[in-house]
Amino acid sequence: MASIFRPWERRRQALVAAIGEASGNSTPPAKRRPLPFLPPAVVDQAAVRAELDQLIDALVPNSIDGTTGCVVDNLINARADEWIARLESAYAVYRAEAQSELAMLDAQLAAYEVLHNHDRWYEGEMNTAVATLTRRIVRDATPPEAAPGNEDGQVG
């Protein structure tokens, strides 16, 4: 027996197939893991301090550089700027990957919302069909003399 709802079933199958094709590049939800943020290598503070101490010790005593106390400030600032730049670079890579994944998931969500709306509409159609068939069955099963509004018992 052919179903009168077959066109809607085919439409739903087409929507599911479209979602599958659109999400072909995405990781399946069961295998999806949080994106790890991989910061650059941790700064070895002891090594940096040792290098600074070596540079400071290399200054000539009682010279202009040795008495100012801020001769290595620019070196320290440059190193800090380098570390910050590496961290910002790692974060930019992470952010780009996260935004790409988010855009793909937003597209999938929109597709699933269309599918959900289709299913809700289909459910409404099915409920209407069941209610209509139930009324027809009850009307056909009720003897004419027992039908409401037919108090004189005449048929027709």
N, CA and C atoms as a LAMMPS dump frame, in Angstrom:
ITEM: TIMESTEP
0
ITEM: NUMBER OF ATOMS
468
ITEM: BOX BOUNDS ff ff ff
-5.0000000000000000e+02 5.0000000000000000e+02
-5.0000000000000000e+02 5.0000000000000000e+02
-5.0000000000000000e+02 5.0000000000000000e+02
ITEM: ATOMS id mol type element x y z
1 1 1 N 0.844 -1.176 0
2 1 2 C 0 0 0
3 1 3 C 0.892 1.243 0
4 2 1 N 0.62 2.126 -0.907
5 2 2 C 1.427 3.351 -1.028
6 2 3 C 0.987 4.348 0.04
7 3 1 N 1.953 4.963 0.63
8 3 2 C 1.672 5.941 1.679
9 3 3 C 1.41 7.296 1.05
10 4 1 N 0.391 7.994 1.548
11 4 2 C 0.118 9.34 1.039
12 4 3 C 1.149 10.335 1.57
13 5 1 N 1.925 9.915 2.557
14 5 2 C 2.937 10.795 3.139
15 5 3 C 4.331 10.547 2.557
16 6 1 N 4.401 9.729 1.515
17 6 2 C 5.694 9.414 0.939
18 6 3 C 6.46 10.652 0.452
19 7 1 N 5.825 11.647 -0.157
20 7 2 C 6.587 12.845 -0.572
21 7 3 C 7.261 13.535 0.617
22 8 1 N 6.595 13.581 1.746
23 8 2 C 7.191 14.227 2.919
24 8 3 C 8.336 13.38 3.472
25 9 1 N 8.18 12.078 3.398
26 9 2 C 9.261 11.194 3.845
27 9 3 C 10.496 11.381 2.964
28 10 1 N 10.263 11.49 1.638
29 10 2 C 11.388 11.715 0.721
30 10 3 C 12.041 13.07 1.005
31 11 1 N 11.235 14.082 1.317
32 11 2 C 11.784 15.411 1.625
33 11 3 C 12.654 15.338 2.874
34 12 1 N 12.214 14.585 3.887
35 12 2 C 13.012 14.465 5.113
36 12 3 C 14.318 13.733 4.826
37 13 1 N 14.252 12.678 4.032
38 13 2 C 15.471 11.953 3.677
39 13 3 C 16.436 12.847 2.917
40 14 1 N 15.897 13.713 2.06
41 14 2 C 16.753 14.649 1.32
42 14 3 C 17.411 15.643 2.28
43 15 1 N 16.665 16.115 3.291
44 15 2 C 17.237 17.032 4.278
45 15 3 C 18.346 16.363 5.076
46 16 1 N 18.108 15.126 5.496
47 16 2 C 19.133 14.39 6.255
48 16 3 C 20.376 14.179 5.392
49 17 1 N 20.189 13.838 4.126
50 17 2 C 21.334 13.643 3.226
51 17 3 C 22.094 14.953 3.032
52 18 1 N 21.37 16.071 2.92
53 18 2 C 22.022 17.371 2.742
54 18 3 C 22.847 17.738 3.966
55 19 1 N 22.325 17.438 5.136
56 19 2 C 23.081 17.718 6.363
57 19 3 C 24.346 16.862 6.39
58 20 1 N 24.223 15.605 5.997
59 20 2 C 25.388 14.72 5.971
60 20 3 C 26.453 15.207 5.007
61 21 1 N 26.019 15.685 3.833
62 21 2 C 26.982 16.199 2.855
63 21 3 C 27.634 17.482 3.345
64 22 1 N 26.836 18.354 3.967
65 22 2 C 27.366 19.635 4.443
66 22 3 C 28.359 19.448 5.576
67 23 1 N 28.167 18.412 6.352
68 23 2 C 29.061 18.203 7.495
69 23 3 C 30.148 17.184 7.185
70 24 1 N 30.4 16.94 5.91
71 24 2 C 31.41 15.961 5.519
72 24 3 C 32.795 16.281 6.04
73 25 1 N 33.115 17.577 6.201
74 25 2 C 34.439 17.966 6.679
75 25 3 C 34.516 18 8.204
76 26 1 N 33.393 17.876 8.85
77 26 2 C 33.367 17.997 10.304
78 26 3 C 33.628 16.648 10.964
79 27 1 N 34.175 16.726 12.15
80 27 2 C 34.384 15.528 12.95
81 27 3 C 33.027 15.072 13.482
82 28 1 N 32.729 13.783 13.446
83 28 2 C 31.456 13.321 14
84 28 3 C 31.347 13.706 15.474
85 29 1 N 30.133 14.035 15.953
86 29 2 C 29.978 14.492 17.337
87 29 3 C 30.551 13.525 18.366
88 30 1 N 30.461 12.225 18.128
89 30 2 C 30.963 11.258 19.11
90 30 3 C 32.484 11.305 19.227
91 31 1 N 33.161 11.733 18.164
92 31 2 C 34.623 11.765 18.175
93 31 3 C 35.184 13.169 18.404
94 32 1 N 34.3 14.156 18.559
95 32 2 C 34.747 15.538 18.707
96 32 3 C 35.378 15.744 20.077
97 33 1 N 36.51 16.388 20.101
98 33 2 C 37.22 16.695 21.34
99 33 3 C 37.391 18.208 21.441
100 34 1 N 37.534 18.72 22.637
101 34 2 C 37.805 20.155 22.748
102 34 3 C 39.13 20.492 22.069
103 35 1 N 39.156 21.655 21.441
104 35 2 C 40.403 22.069 20.793
105 35 3 C 41.418 22.421 21.867
106 36 1 N 42.578 21.795 21.848
107 36 2 C 43.573 22.119 22.876
108 36 3 C 44.304 23.406 22.513
109 37 1 N 44.5 24.243 23.501
110 37 2 C 45.311 25.436 23.289
111 37 3 C 46.742 25.066 23.62
112 38 1 N 47.614 25.159 22.635
113 38 2 C 49.006 24.78 22.819
114 38 3 C 49.864 26.039 22.902
115 39 1 N 50.12 26.502 24.104
116 39 2 C 50.964 27.691 24.217
117 39 3 C 52.393 27.366 23.815
118 40 1 N 53.148 28.39 23.452
119 40 2 C 54.546 28.129 23.113
120 40 3 C 55.293 27.577 24.324
121 41 1 N 56.499 27.117 24.078
122 41 2 C 57.299 26.513 25.148
123 41 3 C 57.399 27.459 26.349
124 42 1 N 57.364 26.868 27.501
125 42 2 C 57.453 27.637 28.741
126 42 3 C 58.841 28.281 28.828
127 43 1 N 58.856 29.51 29.283
128 43 2 C 60.121 30.241 29.409
129 43 3 C 60.897 29.691 30.6
130 44 1 N 62.147 29.374 30.365
131 44 2 C 63.015 28.891 31.44
132 44 3 C 63.563 30.107 32.191
133 45 1 N 62.878 30.449 33.27
134 45 2 C 63.242 31.66 34.008
135 45 3 C 64.664 31.597 34.563
136 46 1 N 65.086 30.438 35.015
137 46 2 C 66.436 30.311 35.592
138 46 3 C 67.494 30.592 34.532
139 47 1 N 67.293 30.086 33.33
140 47 2 C 68.253 30.314 32.25
141 47 3 C 68.287 31.785 31.846
142 48 1 N 67.115 32.404 31.804
143 48 2 C 67.054 33.827 31.444
144 48 3 C 67.757 34.667 32.506
145 49 1 N 67.502 34.375 33.76
146 49 2 C 68.175 35.122 34.848
147 49 3 C 69.694 34.912 34.815
148 50 1 N 70.119 33.697 34.529
149 50 2 C 71.555 33.416 34.449
150 50 3 C 72.189 34.209 33.309
151 51 1 N 71.507 34.263 32.177
152 51 2 C 72.033 35.031 31.052
153 51 3 C 72.111 36.521 31.387
154 52 1 N 71.07 37.035 32.04
155 52 2 C 71.082 38.449 32.439
156 52 3 C 72.196 38.729 33.45
157 53 1 N 72.343 37.828 34.395
158 53 2 C 73.421 38.003 35.38
159 53 3 C 74.774 38.013 34.686
160 54 1 N 74.96 37.146 33.694
161 54 2 C 76.227 37.088 32.957
162 54 3 C 76.46 38.399 32.206
163 55 1 N 75.423 38.934 31.587
164 55 2 C 75.555 40.206 30.864
165 55 3 C 75.856 41.357 31.817
166 56 1 N 75.2 41.36 32.959
167 56 2 C 75.431 42.423 33.945
168 56 3 C 76.85 42.326 34.5
169 57 1 N 77.295 41.114 34.765
170 57 2 C 78.661 40.926 35.277
171 57 3 C 79.715 41.34 34.253
172 58 1 N 79.36 41.293 32.957
173 58 2 C 80.31 41.652 31.91
174 58 3 C 80.475 43.162 31.762
175 59 1 N 79.605 43.919 32.391
176 59 2 C 79.728 45.388 32.313
177 59 3 C 80.982 45.825 33.068
178 60 1 N 81.603 46.835 32.552
179 60 2 C 82.813 47.358 33.187
180 60 3 C 82.411 48.099 34.463
181 61 1 N 83.044 47.786 35.606
182 61 2 C 82.689 48.476 36.835
183 61 3 C 83.044 49.96 36.754
184 62 1 N 82.222 50.759 37.403
185 62 2 C 82.39 52.208 37.473
186 62 3 C 82.328 52.885 36.106
187 63 1 N 81.807 52.218 35.094
188 63 2 C 81.609 52.864 33.793
189 63 3 C 80.207 53.449 33.759
190 64 1 N 79.899 54.161 32.697
191 64 2 C 78.566 54.772 32.587
192 64 3 C 77.508 53.679 32.553
193 65 1 N 77.759 52.613 31.777
194 65 2 C 76.792 51.521 31.69
195 65 3 C 76.646 50.8 33.023
196 66 1 N 77.723 50.634 33.723
197 66 2 C 77.683 49.896 34.973
198 66 3 C 77.024 50.652 36.1
199 67 1 N 76.937 51.956 36.007
200 67 2 C 76.355 52.736 37.114
201 67 3 C 74.92 53.153 36.874
202 68 1 N 74.403 53 35.641
203 68 2 C 73.032 53.457 35.387
204 68 3 C 71.993 52.492 35.932
205 69 1 N 72.258 51.217 35.927
206 69 2 C 71.314 50.248 36.466
207 69 3 C 70.197 49.869 35.518
208 70 1 N 70.066 50.558 34.404
209 70 2 C 68.965 50.234 33.476
210 70 3 C 69.482 49.844 32.097
211 71 1 N 70.732 49.48 32.03
212 71 2 C 71.33 49.169 30.741
213 71 3 C 70.711 47.92 30.099
214 72 1 N 70.234 46.987 30.863
215 72 2 C 69.646 45.764 30.298
216 72 3 C 68.121 45.833 30.23
217 73 1 N 67.548 46.966 30.587
218 73 2 C 66.086 47.099 30.538
219 73 3 C 65.542 46.87 29.134
220 74 1 N 66.196 47.425 28.121
221 74 2 C 65.724 47.24 26.748
222 74 3 C 65.807 45.769 26.328
223 75 1 N 66.864 45.079 26.763
224 75 2 C 66.978 43.66 26.466
225 75 3 C 65.836 42.882 27.126
226 76 1 N 65.553 43.19 28.378
227 76 2 C 64.457 42.51 29.097
228 76 3 C 63.127 42.797 28.402
229 77 1 N 62.91 44.061 28.033
230 77 2 C 61.661 44.417 27.339
231 77 3 C 61.546 43.714 25.996
232 78 1 N 62.649 43.614 25.271
233 78 2 C 62.623 42.924 23.975
234 78 3 C 62.295 41.447 24.149
235 79 1 N 62.893 40.81 25.14
236 79 2 C 62.599 39.396 25.409
237 79 3 C 61.126 39.222 25.794
238 80 1 N 60.618 40.09 26.639
239 80 2 C 59.212 39.995 27.042
240 80 3 C 58.302 40.183 25.832
241 81 1 N 58.628 41.138 24.969
242 81 2 C 57.835 41.348 23.761
243 81 3 C 57.874 40.115 22.851
244 82 1 N 59.028 39.465 22.773
245 82 2 C 59.158 38.247 21.971
246 82 3 C 58.259 37.137 22.526
247 83 1 N 58.268 36.968 23.841
248 83 2 C 57.44 35.921 24.454
249 83 3 C 55.953 36.215 24.26
250 84 1 N 55.594 37.478 24.414
251 84 2 C 54.184 37.864 24.217
252 84 3 C 53.781 37.634 22.762
253 85 1 N 54.658 37.969 21.821
254 85 2 C 54.357 37.762 20.401
255 85 3 C 54.159 36.281 20.087
256 86 1 N 55.002 35.414 20.658
257 86 2 C 54.836 33.971 20.432
258 86 3 C 53.504 33.481 21.01
259 87 1 N 53.148 33.971 22.183
260 87 2 C 51.88 33.582 22.805
261 87 3 C 50.694 34.07 21.97
262 88 1 N 50.759 35.304 21.508
263 88 2 C 49.672 35.837 20.686
264 88 3 C 49.561 35.089 19.362
265 89 1 N 50.692 34.672 18.815
266 89 2 C 50.685 33.898 17.577
267 89 3 C 50.016 32.537 17.792
268 90 1 N 50.361 31.872 18.884
269 90 2 C 49.74 30.574 19.198
270 90 3 C 48.24 30.741 19.421
271 91 1 N 47.86 31.825 20.082
272 91 2 C 46.444 32.073 20.33
273 91 3 C 45.704 32.36 19.019
274 92 1 N 46.345 33.077 18.095
275 92 2 C 45.711 33.372 16.81
276 92 3 C 45.43 32.09 16.035
277 93 1 N 46.358 31.14 16.07
278 93 2 C 46.149 29.847 15.397
279 93 3 C 44.982 29.106 16.05
280 94 1 N 44.982 29.085 17.379
281 94 2 C 43.907 28.412 18.119
282 94 3 C 42.551 29.062 17.813
283 95 1 N 42.519 30.376 17.825
284 95 2 C 41.269 31.106 17.587
285 95 3 C 40.745 30.835 16.178
286 96 1 N 41.635 30.802 15.183
287 96 2 C 41.205 30.521 13.811
288 96 3 C 40.602 29.123 13.704
289 97 1 N 41.228 28.141 14.332
290 97 2 C 40.687 26.78 14.304
291 97 3 C 39.339 26.71 15.022
292 98 1 N 39.251 27.39 16.15
293 98 2 C 37.997 27.379 16.913
294 98 3 C 36.88 28.063 16.131
295 99 1 N 37.182 29.185 15.479
296 99 2 C 36.16 29.881 14.707
297 99 3 C 35.723 29.069 13.498
298 100 1 N 36.65 28.351 12.889
299 100 2 C 36.301 27.494 11.764
300 100 3 C 35.352 26.385 12.216
301 101 1 N 35.686 25.752 13.324
302 101 2 C 34.824 24.688 13.862
303 101 3 C 33.463 25.251 14.268
304 102 1 N 33.457 26.426 14.863
305 102 2 C 32.206 27.056 15.284
306 102 3 C 31.327 27.378 14.082
307 103 1 N 31.925 27.879 13.005
308 103 2 C 31.148 28.186 11.805
309 103 3 C 30.518 26.922 11.227
310 104 1 N 31.268 25.831 11.218
311 104 2 C 30.735 24.578 10.701
312 104 3 C 29.587 24.074 11.591
313 105 1 N 29.775 24.182 12.895
314 105 2 C 28.731 23.737 13.815
315 105 3 C 27.492 24.623 13.724
316 106 1 N 27.677 25.926 13.511
317 106 2 C 26.527 26.812 13.324
318 106 3 C 25.729 26.414 12.088
319 107 1 N 26.444 26.063 11.014
320 107 2 C 25.767 25.623 9.794
321 107 3 C 24.998 24.324 10.036
322 108 1 N 25.604 23.4 10.772
323 108 2 C 24.91 22.15 11.084
324 108 3 C 23.685 22.42 11.954
325 109 1 N 23.814 23.318 12.916
326 109 2 C 22.681 23.65 13.782
327 109 3 C 21.53 24.213 12.955
328 110 1 N 21.837 25.105 12.03
329 110 2 C 20.796 25.668 11.172
330 110 3 C 20.117 24.565 10.355
331 111 1 N 20.896 23.633 9.851
332 111 2 C 20.323 22.529 9.076
333 111 3 C 19.441 21.645 9.957
334 112 1 N 19.888 21.375 11.164
335 112 2 C 19.076 20.556 12.071
336 112 3 C 17.81 21.295 12.51
337 113 1 N 17.86 22.616 12.592
338 113 2 C 16.644 23.369 12.906
339 113 3 C 15.63 23.239 11.776
340 114 1 N 16.105 23.279 10.522
341 114 2 C 15.201 23.063 9.386
342 114 3 C 14.593 21.663 9.473
343 115 1 N 15.422 20.679 9.774
344 115 2 C 14.929 19.306 9.901
345 115 3 C 13.924 19.195 11.047
346 116 1 N 14.214 19.847 12.165
347 116 2 C 13.302 19.82 13.308
348 116 3 C 11.956 20.448 12.931
349 117 1 N 12.003 21.589 12.241
350 117 2 C 10.752 22.238 11.814
351 117 3 C 9.981 21.347 10.852
352 118 1 N 10.696 20.659 9.968
353 118 2 C 10.042 19.724 9.052
354 118 3 C 9.371 18.597 9.828
355 119 1 N 10.075 18.061 10.808
356 119 2 C 9.505 16.975 11.617
357 119 3 C 8.285 17.445 12.404
358 120 1 N 8.347 18.67 12.945
359 120 2 C 7.185 19.196 13.682
360 120 3 C 5.988 19.366 12.747
361 121 1 N 6.252 19.869 11.539
362 121 2 C 5.187 20.023 10.564
363 121 3 C 4.618 18.658 10.192
364 122 1 N 5.491 17.699 9.968
365 122 2 C 5.075 16.346 9.608
366 122 3 C 4.237 15.745 10.736
367 123 1 N 4.649 15.968 11.981
368 123 2 C 3.873 15.473 13.123
369 123 3 C 2.478 16.09 13.129
370 124 1 N 2.383 17.376 12.859
371 124 2 C 1.073 18.032 12.791
372 124 3 C 0.196 17.441 11.696
373 125 1 N 0.802 17.186 10.537
374 125 2 C 0.053 16.573 9.447
375 125 3 C -0.443 15.178 9.831
376 126 1 N 0.415 14.409 10.473
377 126 2 C 0.031 13.063 10.894
378 126 3 C -1.082 13.117 11.954
379 127 1 N -0.967 14.036 12.906
380 127 2 C -2.014 14.172 13.928
381 127 3 C -3.341 14.563 13.296
382 128 1 N -3.31 15.465 12.311
383 128 2 C -4.533 15.856 11.61
384 128 3 C -5.124 14.661 10.865
385 129 1 N -4.281 13.883 10.214
386 129 2 C -4.764 12.702 9.485
387 129 3 C -5.385 11.687 10.433
388 130 1 N -4.756 11.449 11.562
389 130 2 C -5.296 10.484 12.537
390 130 3 C -6.633 10.983 13.075
391 131 1 N -6.717 12.278 13.4
392 131 2 C -7.978 12.822 13.916
393 131 3 C -9.081 12.729 12.865
394 132 1 N -8.754 13.027 11.609
395 132 2 C -9.744 12.947 10.533
396 132 3 C -10.215 11.505 10.335
397 133 1 N -9.275 10.578 10.307
398 133 2 C -9.657 9.174 10.137
399 133 3 C -10.459 8.662 11.323
400 134 1 N -10.114 9.09 12.515
401 134 2 C -10.865 8.672 13.703
402 134 3 C -12.305 9.17 13.617
403 135 1 N -12.486 10.436 13.219
404 135 2 C -13.854 10.966 13.077
405 135 3 C -14.64 10.192 12.019
406 136 1 N -13.977 9.863 10.906
407 136 2 C -14.662 9.111 9.848
408 136 3 C -15.045 7.719 10.332
409 137 1 N -14.147 7.068 11.039
410 137 2 C -14.436 5.719 11.53
411 137 3 C -15.588 5.76 12.531
412 138 1 N -15.557 6.73 13.439
413 138 2 C -16.631 6.845 14.439
414 138 3 C -17.95 7.167 13.744
415 139 1 N -17.929 8.069 12.768
416 139 2 C -19.152 8.439 12.05
417 139 3 C -19.705 7.248 11.287
418 140 1 N -18.817 6.479 10.622
419 140 2 C -19.289 5.328 9.844
420 140 3 C -19.756 4.191 10.743
421 141 1 N -19.214 4.074 11.953
422 141 2 C -19.586 2.985 12.852
423 141 3 C -20.838 3.311 13.658
424 142 1 N -21.236 4.565 13.703
425 142 2 C -22.41 4.957 14.49
426 142 3 C -23.676 4.707 13.664
427 143 1 N -24.65 3.936 14.226
428 143 2 C -25.908 3.72 13.488
429 143 3 C -26.637 5.057 13.331
430 144 1 N -27.3 5.259 12.211
431 144 2 C -27.961 6.552 11.951
432 144 3 C -28.941 6.95 13.046
433 145 1 N -29.657 5.993 13.635
434 145 2 C -30.641 6.352 14.659
435 145 3 C -29.966 6.821 15.95
436 146 1 N -28.689 6.468 16.166
437 146 2 C -27.994 6.877 17.378
438 146 3 C -27.163 8.131 17.161
439 147 1 N -27.152 8.643 15.929
440 147 2 C -26.334 9.814 15.644
441 147 3 C -26.926 11.032 16.335
442 148 1 N -26.071 11.919 16.837
443 148 2 C -26.579 13.105 17.5
444 148 3 C -27.374 13.967 16.531
445 149 1 N -28.438 14.587 17.001
446 149 2 C -29.257 15.458 16.183
447 149 3 C -30.298 14.7 15.366
448 150 1 N -30.444 13.393 15.548
449 150 2 C -31.403 12.587 14.817
450 150 3 C -32.349 11.934 15.815
451 151 1 N -33.164 12.783 16.476
452 151 2 C -34.029 12.285 17.54
453 151 3 C -35.231 11.507 17.015
454 152 1 N -35.633 11.767 15.762
455 152 2 C -36.835 11.074 15.254
456 152 3 C -36.517 9.695 14.693
457 153 1 N -35.223 9.325 14.602
458 153 2 C -34.857 7.981 14.195
459 153 3 C -34.872 7.751 12.709
460 154 1 N -35.086 8.797 11.921
461 154 2 C -35.098 8.644 10.47
462 154 3 C -33.674 8.676 9.915
463 155 1 N -33.514 7.847 8.895
464 155 2 C -32.199 7.79 8.254
465 155 3 C -32.191 8.807 7.124
466 156 1 N -31.06 9.518 7.022
467 156 2 C -30.879 10.416 5.873
468 156 3 C -31.241 11.756 6.182
